[in-house]
Every structure is written in structure tokens, then in C-alpha cells.
Amino acid sequence: MITTRPKPETRTTVPLLTVEEVACRLNTSTKTVRRRIADGDLPVHRIGRALRISETDLQIFLAARRR
């Protein structure tokens, strides 16, 4: 009798950006990005000591500030 394994869940991966990459995209300094993170305006993922911002969170942040 052959047993089959269940298929692993398919996960969609969202790119995680560094503070430097976000600053470059926003055409601003890393200090400004870190300030937005500290203020709670920009959600962040902490991986060890590294800070990463998801592409989705960055798009939400930008959409909320669009005039």
C-alpha cells in the first residue's frame, strides 16, 4: 500500500525590505525611516537585531499618507 503525504501549504512570500532600502524608495534618510518606526507609523518585523519592513506594510503606509 502506498501512502501519500499531504501537500505542503503554499505560502505567499512578501518581500522584506531593510531600513536602507525603504529610505531609498522614499527618497529620504534612514534616520527618518527609523523615526517613523519608533513613532509606530511604520510597522516593522524584528529578526534578531535586524529590522525589516514588509512590502505590504510600506504600501499601506504610503497609501495612508497620499493626498
C-alpha positions as CSV (number, residue, x, y, z in Angstrom):
1,M,0.0,0.0,0.0
2,I,1.4,3.4,-1.0
3,T,0.8,6.2,1.4
4,T,0.9,9.8,0.1
5,R,2.0,12.8,2.0
6,P,-0.3,15.7,2.2
7,K,0.8,18.6,0.1
8,P,2.6,21.4,2.0
9,E,0.7,24.6,2.3
10,T,1.5,27.1,-0.4
11,R,2.6,30.3,1.2
12,T,2.9,33.6,-0.5
13,T,6.0,35.4,0.5
14,V,6.1,39.1,0.9
15,P,9.4,40.7,0.4
16,L,11.0,42.2,3.5
17,L,13.0,45.4,3.0
18,T,15.8,46.8,5.0
19,V,15.6,50.3,6.5
20,E,18.1,51.4,3.9
21,E,16.0,50.1,1.0
22,V,12.9,51.8,2.4
23,A,14.8,55.1,2.7
24,C,16.0,54.8,-0.8
25,R,12.5,54.1,-2.1
26,L,11.1,57.1,-0.2
27,N,14.0,59.3,-1.2
28,T,14.7,60.1,2.5
29,S,17.2,59.3,5.1
30,T,17.4,56.2,7.2
31,K,17.0,58.4,10.3
32,T,13.6,59.5,9.0
33,V,12.5,55.9,8.4
34,R,13.7,54.9,11.9
35,R,11.8,57.8,13.4
36,R,8.6,56.6,11.6
37,I,9.2,53.1,13.1
38,A,9.8,54.5,16.6
39,D,6.6,56.6,16.3
40,G,4.6,53.4,15.4
41,D,3.7,54.8,12.0
42,L,5.6,52.1,10.1
43,P,5.2,48.5,11.3
44,V,8.4,46.5,11.5
45,H,9.5,42.9,11.8
46,R,12.4,42.2,14.1
47,I,14.6,39.3,13.1
48,G,17.2,39.1,15.7
49,R,18.5,42.7,15.9
50,A,17.7,43.4,12.3
51,L,14.7,45.5,11.3
52,R,12.7,44.5,8.2
53,I,9.7,46.3,6.7
54,S,7.3,44.2,4.6
55,E,6.4,45.5,1.1
56,T,2.7,45.3,2.1
57,D,3.2,47.5,5.2
58,L,5.2,50.0,3.2
59,Q,2.4,50.2,0.6
60,I,-0.2,50.7,3.4
61,F,2.0,53.4,5.0
62,L,2.2,55.3,1.7
63,A,-1.5,54.9,0.9
64,A,-2.4,56.4,4.2
65,R,-0.3,59.5,3.6
66,R,-1.4,60.0,0.0
67,R,-3.0,63.4,-0.6
